[in-house]
Amino acid sequence: MIKKKFYLFLLVFFVVCQGAFSAVFNKRQMNEISCAIVKTQLFYYYLSPDMDEKLKDYTSKCGASTINLKMPKWLEEEVLRMLEKKVWRDPQEGEISEASMWQTAVSIIYEFLTITKKTFPSEYEGANIQPALLVKEYADIRIRFQMAMDRIYRARLFDSMKGRGRNIAPIFHLILREMESIADAISSNDIKQYSVSATAVGVLAQNAFGQIFSGPRKLDKPRPVEMSTRIMNFALSVAGIILIFLSVRLFFILNKEQTDRMIDSYAKKLGSWGESFSRQFIEVKVQYLVGVPVAVFALMGLLTFSIVGFIVLVLIGVYIGFHMPEWVFNYMKIQRGKKIDAQLMDALILLSNSLKSGLDIVQGFEMVSKDLLPPISDEFALVIKNYQLGMSFEKALAVMENRVASKMLSYMIRAITLQRQMGGNLTKVFERIVIDIREESKLEEKTKALTAQQRIQSIVVGIMPWVMLFIMFIFQGQTMAKFYFRPVGMLVLLLCAVWIMIGMKVVSSLGRIRV
């Protein structure tokens, strides 16, 4: 009795497993794959040199319906041309015709579909084989199909079949992606994904076959613009730009008082910037720093031949021009402070030696101004000059501290000021500052080496998008202008600029080391 129950259990288990296995594909999916096998086989024979005449008008059962397929007239002549045209040379196969290149890819798809049909139940002409047992065959098919597609792409067969290759090649590419999905589904034992991907290959194969019954894909060439239209557009653009200049000029004439006040304020501002550069011992034509960016961006705006583009670029140039003196001044001040930091250790050693020899601090400053090179000699000489003109030595040092962006120089000045007010051994203080400068320089070099990648990434994040935008404007100026000189394009450009600045800030903060 127990043996009968055991055998009955095994029988039920076998039936359940058999039913579960037969549920890999449903009836609709099996019909799609079966139809794809028929159409792929016909596709292969259409490209053959010795095609049977019966296949030119072929009737077959596809699922629950019967289809009648007639070979298009144009394909008969096109295949003869494709068979004669040699497009590839293989060391083993020799010269390969254009028709054979497509035929190879179609035959691999047919092989894939016939292997997939082996997983069908026996009542659907299948062999009840588990998909996991076909993993080797699927891998071999995928590799060979990828090689066949690579040949098609490298031979540039997109004009094949009177332009229909432009439609068939992308479909074959999607088939290759579904083959890769099948490999993933088998490795993860995902039967549902396997059935979906295999059915997708069948549907795509039928779509590829259907392309030969549809019209060819044509490239829509842009209509040439007549010369008179070009001249008219150019003249209107130039006239618009001239009207903008005249309207701006008229605005300033009508508001003469406000314009005069604005010019006077701007002249005073230029004078203050010129004085700031002079205090750094730098001779700079401040008006050039303002005028050059405005002129460059105005020229770029003229080259766009777009009124909107001209206005936008001029506004950008004005903004950059008005802020350029401040940016240049801050940059040069920082760079000059770094040069002074590099010379400060020698200056402190010279000051310490002069104090040890019996000289006072003022005489030590005179020695530094004479023995060392600029820019530190210029700064120390200016301190001595202000002191000789009646300014207190502490006040002259404070002026130098405000003028030079150097943290170590500030330490030295405060130490001298405290020593003159309260007394103390200044040589020991100088020796301590020298040690601090050496240690800080070592630490700075180490941090620069550790954060070099982050600093370079920050620069790349900020510069590369604009470089690519400039290159795209060079090669596709009209297309880019149509988008970026519209309100939506300007909004996109503004948002991109904001996010680029945020990205630069985030990346640069990753390389910032706090001590």
C-alpha positions in Angstrom: 0.0 0.0 0.0 2.8 2.4 0.9 4.6 1.5 -2.4 1.5 2.3 -4.4 1.1 5.7 -2.7 4.8 6.4 -3.3 4.5 5.6 -7.0 1.3 7.6 -7.2 3.2 10.6 -5.7 6.0 10.3 -8.2 3.5 10.1 -11.0 1.7 13.3 -9.8 5.1 15.0 -9.3 6.2 14.1 -12.8 3.0 15.4 -14.3 3.1 18.6 -12.3 6.8 19.2 -13.4 5.9 18.4 -16.9 3.0 20.9 -16.9 5.2 23.5 -15.3 7.9 23.0 -17.9 5.4 23.2 -20.8 4.4 26.6 -19.4 7.7 28.2 -20.4 5.8 29.7 -23.4 2.1 30.3 -23.8 0.3 29.6 -27.0 0.5 33.2 -28.3 4.3 33.3 -27.8 4.8 29.9 -29.5 2.7 31.1 -32.5 4.9 34.3 -32.8 8.1 32.2 -32.7 6.7 29.7 -35.2 5.7 32.5 -37.6 9.1 34.0 -37.3 10.8 30.8 -38.3 8.7 30.6 -41.5 9.4 34.3 -42.4 13.0 34.1 -41.5 13.5 31.1 -43.7 11.8 32.9 -46.6 14.0 35.9 -46.0 17.0 33.7 -46.3 15.8 32.1 -49.5 15.0 35.5 -51.0 18.7 36.4 -50.8 19.9 33.1 -52.3 21.2 33.0 -55.8 19.4 29.7 -56.6 16.0 30.4 -55.1 13.2 28.1 -55.9 10.5 29.7 -58.1 7.8 28.3 -55.9 8.9 30.4 -53.0 8.2 33.6 -54.9 4.5 33.0 -54.2 4.4 31.0 -50.9 1.4 30.2 -48.7 1.9 29.0 -45.2 0.1 28.6 -41.9 1.2 31.2 -39.3 -0.5 30.5 -36.0 -4.3 30.2 -36.4 -4.2 32.0 -39.8 -2.9 31.3 -43.3 -0.6 33.9 -44.9 0.3 34.3 -48.6 3.7 36.0 -49.2 4.8 37.1 -52.7 8.4 38.2 -53.3 8.5 41.9 -54.3 9.4 42.6 -57.8 12.1 45.1 -56.9 13.9 42.5 -54.7 14.5 40.1 -57.6 16.6 42.7 -59.4 18.2 44.0 -56.2 19.3 40.6 -55.1 21.2 40.1 -58.5 23.0 43.3 -57.9 23.8 42.5 -54.2 25.1 39.1 -55.3 27.6 40.6 -57.7 28.8 43.4 -55.4 31.7 42.2 -53.2 31.8 44.2 -49.9 34.0 42.1 -47.6 37.1 40.1 -47.9 37.8 37.3 -45.4 41.2 35.4 -45.2 39.3 32.1 -45.1 36.0 32.7 -46.9 37.5 35.0 -49.6 35.3 37.8 -51.1 31.8 38.0 -49.7 28.9 39.6 -51.5 26.5 42.1 -50.1 23.6 39.5 -50.2 25.7 36.9 -48.3 26.4 39.4 -45.5 22.7 39.9 -44.8 22.0 36.2 -45.5 24.5 35.2 -42.8 22.8 37.3 -40.1 19.3 36.0 -41.2 20.5 32.4 -41.0 21.8 32.9 -37.5 18.4 34.3 -36.4 16.7 31.3 -38.0 19.1 29.0 -36.1 18.3 30.8 -32.9 14.5 30.4 -33.4 14.8 26.7 -34.3 16.8 26.1 -31.1 14.2 28.0 -29.1 11.5 25.8 -30.6 13.1 22.8 -28.9 11.8 24.1 -25.6 8.2 23.8 -26.9 6.1 20.9 -25.6 5.9 17.8 -27.9 2.3 18.6 -29.0 3.7 21.9 -30.5 6.5 20.1 -32.4 9.0 20.7 -29.6 11.4 18.5 -27.7 10.6 19.5 -24.1 14.3 20.6 -23.6 15.0 22.8 -20.6 16.4 26.3 -21.6 19.4 25.8 -19.2 20.6 22.9 -21.4 20.8 25.2 -24.4 23.1 27.8 -22.8 26.1 26.8 -24.8 24.2 26.9 -28.1 22.7 30.3 -27.2 26.2 31.7 -26.4 27.6 30.5 -29.7 24.7 32.0 -31.6 25.0 35.3 -29.9 28.8 35.6 -30.6 28.3 34.6 -34.3 25.4 37.1 -34.7 27.5 39.9 -33.1 30.3 39.2 -35.5 27.8 39.2 -38.4 26.4 42.5 -37.3 29.9 43.9 -36.9 30.6 43.1 -40.5 27.4 44.8 -41.6 28.2 47.9 -39.7 31.8 48.1 -40.9 30.9 47.4 -44.5 28.2 50.2 -44.2 25.4 48.3 -45.8 22.7 50.7 -44.8 21.8 51.5 -48.4 21.2 47.8 -49.1 17.8 46.7 -50.5 17.3 50.2 -51.8 17.7 51.9 -48.4 15.8 49.3 -46.4 19.0 48.3 -44.7 18.7 51.5 -42.6 15.6 50.0 -41.0 16.7 46.4 -40.8 20.1 47.1 -39.2 18.6 48.7 -36.1 16.1 45.8 -35.7 19.0 43.3 -35.9 20.7 45.4 -33.2 17.7 45.0 -30.9 17.7 41.3 -31.6 21.3 41.1 -30.4 20.3 42.9 -27.2 17.5 40.4 -26.6 19.9 37.5 -27.1 22.1 39.0 -24.3 19.0 39.2 -22.1 18.3 35.5 -22.8 21.8 34.7 -21.5 21.1 36.6 -18.3 17.7 35.0 -17.9 19.1 31.5 -18.2 22.0 32.3 -15.8 19.5 33.6 -13.2 16.9 30.9 -13.9 14.3 33.5 -14.8 11.9 31.5 -17.0 9.6 34.5 -17.5 12.4 36.8 -18.7 13.6 34.0 -21.0 10.1 33.6 -22.7 9.7 37.3 -23.1 13.1 37.8 -24.6 12.8 34.8 -27.0 9.3 36.0 -28.1 10.8 39.5 -28.6 13.4 38.0 -31.0 10.6 36.4 -33.0 8.5 39.6 -33.2 11.6 41.6 -34.2 12.5 39.0 -36.8 9.1 39.3 -38.4 9.4 43.1 -38.3 12.7 42.9 -40.2 11.1 40.6 -42.8 8.2 43.0 -43.1 10.6 45.8 -44.1 11.1 44.3 -47.6 7.4 44.7 -48.2 7.4 48.4 -47.1 8.8 51.5 -48.8 12.5 52.3 -48.5 13.7 54.8 -45.9 14.8 57.9 -47.6 17.0 60.6 -46.2 15.3 64.0 -46.3 17.8 66.4 -47.7 17.4 70.0 -46.5 16.0 72.2 -49.2 18.7 74.7 -50.4 18.1 78.2 -49.4 18.0 80.7 -52.3 20.7 83.3 -52.5 18.2 86.1 -52.4 16.7 84.7 -49.2 20.2 84.5 -47.6 21.0 88.0 -48.6 17.7 89.3 -47.2 18.1 87.5 -43.9 21.7 88.8 -43.6 20.5 92.4 -44.4 17.7 92.2 -41.9 20.0 90.9 -39.2 22.6 93.7 -39.8 19.8 96.2 -39.8 18.4 94.9 -36.5 21.8 95.1 -34.9 22.3 98.7 -36.2 18.9 99.7 -34.8 19.9 98.2 -31.4 23.0 100.5 -31.4 20.9 103.5 -32.4 18.3 102.8 -29.8 20.9 102.5 -27.1 22.5 105.7 -28.3 19.2 107.5 -28.2 18.5 106.2 -24.7 21.7 107.7 -23.4 21.0 111.1 -25.2 17.5 111.3 -23.7 18.9 110.5 -20.2 22.0 112.7 -20.4 22.2 113.6 -16.7 21.9 110.0 -15.5 24.4 109.0 -18.1 26.9 111.6 -17.0 26.6 110.5 -13.4 27.0 106.9 -14.4 30.1 107.8 -16.5 31.6 109.8 -13.6 31.0 106.9 -11.2 32.5 104.5 -13.6 35.6 106.7 -14.1 36.1 106.9 -10.3 35.7 103.2 -10.1 38.4 102.8 -12.8 40.6 105.1 -10.9 40.2 103.2 -7.7 41.0 100.0 -9.5 44.1 101.5 -11.1 45.2 102.7 -7.6 44.7 99.2 -6.2 46.9 97.7 -9.0 49.5 100.4 -8.4 49.7 99.5 -4.7 50.6 96.0 -5.8 53.4 97.4 -8.0 51.5 96.3 -11.1 50.9 98.5 -14.1 47.6 97.5 -15.8 45.3 99.4 -18.2 42.1 98.9 -16.4 40.0 100.2 -19.3 41.3 97.4 -21.4 40.2 94.8 -18.8 36.7 96.2 -19.2 36.6 96.9 -22.9 38.2 93.7 -24.3 35.6 91.2 -22.9 32.8 93.5 -24.1 34.3 93.8 -27.6 35.0 90.0 -27.8 31.5 89.0 -26.8 30.0 91.7 -29.1 32.0 90.3 -32.0 30.8 86.8 -31.2 27.2 88.1 -31.1 27.7 89.7 -34.6 29.0 86.4 -35.9 25.8 84.6 -34.8 23.7 86.9 -37.1 20.9 86.7 -34.6 19.5 89.7 -32.8 18.7 87.7 -29.7 22.1 86.0 -29.7 23.8 89.4 -30.1 21.9 90.9 -27.1 22.6 87.9 -24.9 26.3 87.8 -25.7 26.7 91.5 -25.2 25.1 91.4 -21.8 27.4 88.5 -20.8 30.4 90.6 -22.1 29.3 93.6 -20.1 28.9 91.6 -16.9 32.3 89.9 -17.4 33.9 93.3 -18.3 32.7 95.1 -15.2 33.8 92.3 -13.0 37.1 91.5 -14.8 39.2 94.1 -12.9 38.1 92.7 -9.5 38.8 89.1 -10.6 42.2 90.0 -12.1 43.2 92.0 -9.0 42.3 89.3 -6.6 44.1 86.7 -8.6 47.3 88.8 -9.0 47.1 89.7 -5.3 47.0 86.0 -4.3 49.8 85.1 -6.7 51.9 88.0 -5.4 51.3 86.8 -1.8 52.5 83.3 -2.7 55.7 84.8 -4.2 56.3 86.8 -1.0 55.7 83.7 1.1 58.4 81.9 -0.9 60.8 84.7 -0.1 59.8 85.3 3.5 62.0 82.7 5.0 65.1 84.2 3.5 63.9 87.7 4.7 63.4 86.4 8.3 66.8 84.8 8.4 68.4 88.0 7.2 66.4 90.0 9.8 67.4 87.6 12.5 71.1 87.9 11.6 70.9 91.7 11.4 69.4 91.8 14.9 72.1 89.4 16.3 74.8 91.7 14.8 73.4 94.7 16.8 71.3 96.4 14.2 67.7 97.4 14.9 64.6 96.2 13.0 64.5 99.3 10.7 68.0 98.7 9.6 67.2 95.0 9.1 64.3 96.0 6.8 66.7 98.2 4.8 69.0 95.2 4.3 66.1 93.1 3.1 65.0 95.8 0.6 68.6 95.9 -0.8 69.7 92.3 -0.8 66.6 90.4 -1.8 64.7 90.4 -5.1 61.2 91.7 -5.8 58.4 91.5 -4.8 59.4 91.3 -1.1 62.2 93.9 -1.6 59.6 96.3 -3.0 57.3 95.8 0.0 60.1 96.2 2.6 61.4 99.3 0.8 57.9 100.9 0.8 57.7 100.3 4.6 61.1 102.1 5.0 60.0 104.9 2.7 56.7 105.5 4.6 58.7 105.5 7.9 61.1 108.1 6.6 58.3 110.3 5.5 56.9 110.5 9.0 54.6 107.5 9.4 55.1 105.4 12.5 56.8 102.0 11.9 53.9 100.1 13.3 51.5 102.0 10.9 53.8 101.3 7.9 53.8 97.6 8.8 49.9 97.6 9.1 49.7 99.2 5.6 51.9 96.4 4.2 49.8 93.8 6.0 46.6 95.2 4.3 48.4 95.3 0.9 49.9 91.8 0.9 47.8 88.5 1.1 50.2 86.5 3.2 49.4 84.8 6.4 53.0 84.3 7.5 53.8 87.9 6.8 51.0 88.9 9.1 52.5 86.7 11.9 55.8 88.5 11.4 54.2 91.9 11.5 52.3 91.2 14.7 55.4 89.8 16.3 57.3 92.9 15.5 54.5 95.1 16.7 54.2 93.3 20.1 57.9 93.3 20.5 58.1 97.1 20.1 55.2 97.6 22.5 56.0 95.0 25.2 59.6 93.9 24.5 61.0 90.4 24.0 63.5 88.4 22.0 62.5 89.0 18.4 65.2 86.7 17.0 63.6 83.7 18.7 60.3 84.7 17.3 61.7 84.9 13.8 63.4 81.5 14.2 60.0 80.0 15.2 58.3 81.6 12.2 60.9 80.1 9.9 60.3 76.7 11.3 56.5 77.2 10.9 57.0 78.3 7.3 59.1 75.2 6.5 56.5 72.9 8.1 53.6 74.6 6.4 55.3 74.5 3.0 55.8 70.7 3.4 52.2 70.3 4.5 50.9 72.4 1.6 52.9 70.4 -1.0 51.5 67.2 0.5 47.9 68.4 0.4 48.4 69.6 -3.2 49.6 66.1 -4.2 46.7 64.5 -2.4 44.0 66.8 -3.8 45.4 67.1 -7.3 42.7 64.8 -8.8 39.8 66.7 -7.2 41.2 70.0 -8.3 41.6 68.8 -11.9 38.1 67.3 -11.9 36.7 70.6 -10.6 38.4 72.4 -13.5 37.2 69.8 -16.1 33.6 69.9 -14.7 33.6 73.7 -15.1 35.3 74.0 -18.5 34.5 71.0 -20.6 30.7 71.7 -21.0 31.4 75.1 -22.4 34.2 73.9 -24.6 31.9 71.3 -26.1 29.1 73.9 -26.5 31.6 76.1 -28.4 32.7 73.3 -30.7 29.0 72.4 -31.4 28.4 76.0 -32.3 31.3 75.9 -34.7 30.1 72.8 -36.5 26.3 73.2 -36.1 25.9 76.9 -35.5 22.4 77.3 -37.0 21.0 74.3 -35.2 22.4 75.4 -31.9 21.3 79.0 -32.3 17.7 77.9 -33.1 17.5 76.3 -29.6 19.8 78.3 -27.3 18.6 81.7 -28.6 15.0 81.0 -27.6 13.6 81.5 -24.1 13.6 77.7 -23.4 17.2 77.4 -24.6 18.3 80.3 -22.5 16.5 78.8 -19.4 18.3 75.5 -20.1 21.6 77.3 -20.4 21.1 79.2 -17.2 20.1 76.0 -15.3 23.2 74.2 -16.7 25.4 77.1 -15.6 24.0 76.9 -12.0 24.4 73.1 -11.8 27.9 73.3 -13.2 28.9 75.8 -10.5 27.3 73.6 -7.9 29.3 70.6 -9.3 32.5 72.6 -9.2 31.8 73.6 -5.6 31.1 70.1 -4.5 34.1 68.5 -6.3 36.5 71.2 -5.0 35.2 70.8 -1.5 36.0 67.1 -1.6 39.7 68.1 -2.0 39.7 70.7 0.7 41.7 69.5 3.8 41.0 71.3 7.1 43.9 71.4 9.6 
